[in-house]
Amino acid sequence: MEFIEDKGDFPRRLKLFIAGVIIGSIVMYFSVFKGRNIYKSPQEVVIGKLLKFPSAASELASKKIRENNISTDEIRELLNNADVKFRESEVHKKPCPVYKIENELSDKKLKTVFFELCDSTSRLVDVVYKN
């Protein structure tokens, strides 16, 4: 019966297994996960996409922007400092979800914007001002 392994071989195999797990983890980190921020919140993802993708405006939003002399810088500032209201957004709308982005703390007249976010573009749907 030569097939029975020696019990003293287990510590050596355990050390090799642990070394393999450590080396594999390091390789996976540098090849797959490096450069990615895997700890982003859904709000950070939506705001990041809105700032990254090219944006257009609907007729309604364009009209309101012209009437109230709102600049693109004010909209960008709102995006940087606002919260995405997921409960009040249409996140399951097909083909492009609509997100409500609101800044309650701002003293500016621009308070809320609605953006439609598609695969590689975004569209400003509506703008709401403080009364």
C-alpha positions as CSV (number, residue, x, y, z in Angstrom):
1,M,0.0,0.0,0.0
2,E,2.2,2.8,-1.3
3,F,-0.7,5.1,-2.1
4,I,-1.2,6.3,1.5
5,E,0.4,9.8,1.9
6,D,2.6,10.7,4.7
7,K,0.9,12.9,7.3
8,G,4.0,15.1,7.5
9,D,3.4,16.4,4.0
10,F,0.4,18.5,5.0
11,P,2.2,21.6,6.4
12,R,4.3,21.8,3.2
13,R,1.2,21.7,1.0
14,L,-0.6,24.3,3.2
15,K,2.4,26.7,2.8
16,L,2.3,26.2,-1.0
17,F,-1.5,26.8,-1.1
18,I,-1.2,30.0,1.0
19,A,1.7,31.3,-1.2
20,G,-0.4,30.6,-4.3
21,V,-3.4,32.5,-2.9
22,I,-1.2,35.5,-2.0
23,I,0.5,35.6,-5.4
24,G,-2.8,35.1,-7.2
25,S,-4.4,37.9,-5.2
26,I,-1.5,40.3,-6.1
27,V,-1.7,39.4,-9.8
28,M,-5.5,39.9,-9.8
29,Y,-5.2,43.3,-8.0
30,F,-2.6,44.7,-10.5
31,S,-4.2,43.2,-13.6
32,V,-7.9,43.7,-13.0
33,F,-8.7,46.1,-10.1
34,K,-5.9,48.6,-10.1
35,G,-7.1,52.1,-11.2
36,R,-10.7,51.3,-10.4
37,N,-12.5,52.8,-7.4
38,I,-14.7,49.9,-6.3
39,Y,-16.1,51.9,-3.4
40,K,-18.2,54.4,-5.3
41,S,-21.7,55.0,-4.2
42,P,-24.6,55.0,-6.8
43,Q,-24.8,58.8,-6.5
44,E,-21.1,59.2,-7.3
45,V,-21.6,57.0,-10.4
46,V,-24.6,58.9,-11.7
47,I,-23.0,62.4,-11.1
48,G,-19.7,61.2,-12.7
49,K,-21.5,60.0,-15.8
50,L,-23.4,63.2,-16.1
51,L,-20.2,65.2,-15.9
52,K,-18.4,62.9,-18.3
53,F,-21.0,62.4,-21.1
54,P,-21.9,65.1,-23.6
55,S,-25.1,66.8,-22.7
56,A,-28.0,68.3,-24.7
57,A,-31.1,70.1,-23.4
58,S,-34.7,69.5,-24.2
59,E,-36.8,72.4,-25.6
60,L,-38.5,73.0,-22.2
61,A,-35.2,73.1,-20.4
62,S,-33.6,75.3,-23.0
63,K,-36.5,77.8,-22.8
64,K,-36.3,77.9,-19.0
65,I,-32.5,78.4,-19.1
66,R,-32.8,81.3,-21.6
67,E,-35.6,83.0,-19.6
68,N,-33.7,82.9,-16.3
69,N,-30.2,83.5,-17.7
70,I,-28.7,80.3,-16.3
71,S,-25.2,79.4,-17.5
72,T,-23.7,76.0,-18.0
73,D,-21.3,76.7,-15.1
74,E,-24.3,77.0,-12.7
75,I,-25.6,73.7,-13.9
76,R,-22.2,72.1,-13.5
77,E,-21.8,73.6,-10.0
78,L,-25.2,72.2,-9.1
79,L,-24.1,68.7,-10.3
80,N,-20.9,68.9,-8.2
81,N,-22.7,69.9,-5.0
82,A,-26.1,68.2,-5.2
83,D,-27.8,65.0,-4.3
84,V,-29.4,62.5,-6.6
85,K,-32.9,61.8,-5.3
86,F,-33.3,58.2,-6.3
87,R,-36.8,57.8,-4.8
88,E,-38.1,60.7,-6.9
89,S,-36.3,59.6,-10.0
90,E,-37.4,57.3,-12.8
91,V,-34.5,54.9,-12.5
92,H,-36.3,52.0,-14.3
93,K,-37.5,54.0,-17.3
94,K,-36.6,52.5,-20.6
95,P,-34.5,53.2,-22.6
96,C,-33.0,56.0,-20.6
97,P,-33.6,56.6,-16.8
98,V,-34.4,60.1,-15.6
99,Y,-32.6,61.3,-12.4
100,K,-33.7,64.2,-10.2
101,I,-30.7,66.1,-8.9
102,E,-31.4,68.6,-6.2
103,N,-29.4,71.0,-4.1
104,E,-31.3,72.1,-1.1
105,L,-28.5,74.0,0.6
106,S,-27.7,76.3,-2.3
107,D,-28.6,80.0,-2.1
108,K,-28.6,80.2,-5.9
109,K,-31.9,80.3,-7.8
110,L,-31.3,77.0,-9.6
111,K,-32.5,74.3,-7.3
112,T,-33.3,71.1,-9.2
113,V,-32.5,69.6,-12.6
114,F,-33.8,66.4,-14.2
115,F,-31.3,64.6,-16.4
116,E,-32.0,61.7,-18.8
117,L,-29.0,59.4,-18.8
118,C,-28.4,57.1,-21.7
119,D,-25.5,54.8,-22.6
120,S,-23.1,57.5,-23.7
121,T,-25.1,60.7,-23.7
122,S,-27.2,62.7,-21.2
123,R,-30.0,65.2,-21.8
124,L,-31.2,67.9,-19.5
125,V,-35.0,67.4,-19.4
126,D,-36.2,70.0,-17.0
127,V,-35.0,72.8,-14.6
128,V,-36.7,73.9,-11.4
129,Y,-36.0,77.3,-9.7
130,K,-36.5,78.5,-6.2
131,N,-39.6,80.7,-5.7
